[in-house]
């Protein structure tokens, strides 16, 4: 089991980085925000907390910048029907704290705003994880936090796009893409930018 790696960032791609550990390059799949942070740290020494995933057709390393992100990842992939790539998308789209907040408040709209997470998956996540996360939950109990406001705006934007005829999956992916580039956008701004992006596809 490889629990963590310390080395220099050799390169960063769209879904993974290559970490040089004493001359050995490890490919590590990571959430998008973590990769964006590492892209500014190339040639610097960093510590990545890793999860070693064994499958019939090979092995993969998934990495995180904090132990909490790794812990949440392990909880998510423990839910039936949820794979590592979906778990990375959840952590990247909501952050660990945002995900815990969504589970505690049973906020299905926040969960389904992540590309690849449908209503049934969101329900399973809430059902199977609420009790486990509640034991260590320290987040806000209201909807006043910045993260909650952002998720509410994203959910409203998805609703607006589906009302215009787009599928929930298509709308959620478009809104998530816009949110990643500028998390501070309001609902109307998210809708306008998402429509522009959808119009180019």
C-alpha positions in Angstrom: 0.0 0.0 0.0 1.4 3.4 -1.0 -0.1 5.8 1.6 1.8 9.0 0.5 4.5 10.2 -1.8 6.9 13.1 -1.5 8.7 14.3 -4.5 9.0 17.0 -7.2 6.2 17.8 -9.7 7.5 16.8 -13.1 4.4 17.6 -15.1 0.7 18.2 -14.8 -2.0 17.1 -17.4 -5.7 17.4 -17.5 -6.5 14.7 -15.0 -3.2 13.6 -13.4 0.3 14.7 -12.5 3.7 13.0 -12.7 5.5 13.1 -9.4 9.2 12.4 -9.5 10.2 10.5 -6.4 14.0 10.0 -6.4 14.1 9.4 -10.1 10.9 7.3 -10.3 7.9 9.0 -12.0 4.5 8.2 -10.5 1.3 9.0 -12.4 -1.2 10.3 -9.8 -4.8 11.1 -10.7 -6.1 14.1 -8.7 -9.1 16.5 -8.4 -8.9 19.4 -10.8 -8.3 22.2 -8.1 -5.4 20.2 -6.7 -3.9 19.8 -10.2 -4.3 23.5 -10.8 -2.4 24.2 -7.6 0.4 21.7 -8.5 0.7 23.3 -12.0 2.0 26.4 -10.2 4.5 24.2 -8.2 6.4 22.4 -10.9 9.9 21.5 -9.8 8.9 22.1 -6.2 8.9 19.3 -3.6 5.3 18.4 -2.5 3.6 15.7 -0.4 0.6 13.9 -1.9 -1.6 11.5 0.1 -2.4 8.6 -2.1 -4.9 5.8 -2.5 -3.7 2.7 -4.3 -6.6 1.3 -6.4 -6.3 -2.2 -7.7 -8.5 -3.5 -10.6 -8.5 -6.6 -12.7 -7.1 -4.6 -15.7 -4.4 -2.7 -13.7 -3.6 -0.4 -10.9 -4.0 3.4 -10.4 -2.9 5.9 -7.9 -5.2 8.7 -6.7 -3.8 11.6 -4.9 -4.8 14.4 -2.6 -3.2 17.4 -1.0 -4.8 16.8 2.4 -5.6 13.7 4.5 -9.2 14.9 4.8 -9.6 14.9 1.0 -8.3 11.3 0.9 -10.6 10.3 3.7 -13.6 11.6 1.9 -12.5 10.0 -1.3 -12.4 6.6 0.4 -15.8 7.1 1.9 -17.3 8.0 -1.5 -15.9 5.1 -3.4 -17.2 2.8 -0.6 -20.7 3.7 -1.8 -22.2 1.1 -4.2 -21.9 2.2 -7.8 -19.6 5.1 -7.3 -16.1 4.8 -8.9 -12.9 6.7 -8.3 -13.3 9.1 -11.2 -16.7 10.2 -10.0 -15.3 10.6 -6.5 -12.6 12.9 -7.9 -15.2 15.0 -9.7 -17.2 15.3 -6.5 -14.2 16.5 -4.5 -13.1 18.8 -7.3 -16.5 20.3 -7.8 -17.7 20.6 -4.2 -14.5 20.3 -2.0 -14.5 17.9 0.9 -16.2 20.4 3.2 -18.8 21.3 0.6 -19.5 17.6 0.1 -19.9 16.9 3.8 -22.2 19.9 4.0 -24.3 18.6 1.1 -24.6 15.1 2.7 -25.5 16.4 6.2 -28.2 18.8 4.7 -29.3 16.1 2.2 -28.7 18.6 -0.6 -29.3 16.5 -3.7 -29.2 19.5 -6.0 -25.6 20.3 -4.9 -24.6 16.7 -5.5 -26.2 16.4 -8.9 -24.5 19.6 -10.0 -21.4 17.5 -10.3 -21.0 15.9 -13.8 -21.6 12.1 -13.5 -23.8 12.3 -10.4 -27.4 11.6 -11.0 -30.4 11.7 -8.7 -30.1 8.0 -7.7 -26.4 8.3 -7.0 -27.0 11.4 -4.9 -29.6 9.5 -2.9 -27.3 6.6 -2.3 -24.5 8.9 -1.2 -26.7 10.6 1.3 -28.3 7.4 2.6 -25.0 5.5 3.0 -22.7 8.4 4.2 -24.9 10.7 6.3 -24.4 8.7 9.5 -20.6 8.3 9.0 -20.0 11.9 8.2 -22.3 13.3 11.0 -19.9 11.9 13.6 -17.1 14.2 12.5 -19.0 17.0 10.9 -18.0 20.5 11.9 -19.4 22.6 9.1 -22.1 25.3 9.1 -25.6 24.3 9.9 -27.1 27.2 7.8 -27.1 28.2 4.1 -25.0 31.3 4.8 -21.5 30.0 3.9 -19.9 31.0 0.7 -19.8 27.3 -0.4 -23.5 26.9 0.2 -24.4 30.1 -1.7 -22.3 29.0 -4.6 -23.9 25.5 -4.7 -27.4 27.2 -4.5 -26.5 29.4 -7.5 -25.2 26.4 -9.4 -28.4 24.4 -8.7 -30.6 27.4 -9.8 -28.5 27.7 -13.0 -28.9 24.0 -13.8 -32.7 24.4 -13.2 -32.8 27.3 -15.6 -30.9 25.4 -18.3 -33.1 22.4 -18.0 -36.2 24.6 -18.3 -34.7 25.8 -21.7 -34.6 22.2 -22.9 -31.2 20.9 -22.0 -30.8 17.6 -20.2 -29.9 17.6 -16.5 -26.5 16.0 -17.3 -25.7 18.5 -20.0 -26.8 21.4 -17.9 -24.9 20.3 -14.9 -21.7 19.7 -16.9 -21.9 23.2 -18.5 -22.6 25.0 -15.2 -19.7 23.1 -13.4 -17.3 24.1 -16.2 -18.2 27.8 -15.8 -18.1 27.6 -12.0 -14.6 26.1 -12.1 -13.3 29.1 -14.0 -15.0 31.6 -11.8 -16.7 30.4 -8.6 -18.0 33.9 -7.6 -20.5 34.2 -10.5 -24.2 34.8 -9.7 -26.9 32.5 -11.1 -27.7 34.8 -14.1 -24.0 35.0 -14.9 -23.6 31.3 -14.7 -26.6 30.7 -17.0 -25.3 33.3 -19.6 -21.8 31.9 -19.7 -23.0 28.2 -19.8 -25.3 29.1 -22.7 -22.4 30.6 -24.6 -20.3 27.5 -24.0 -23.1 25.2 -25.0 -23.7 27.2 -28.2 -20.1 26.6 -29.2 -20.4 22.8 -29.0 
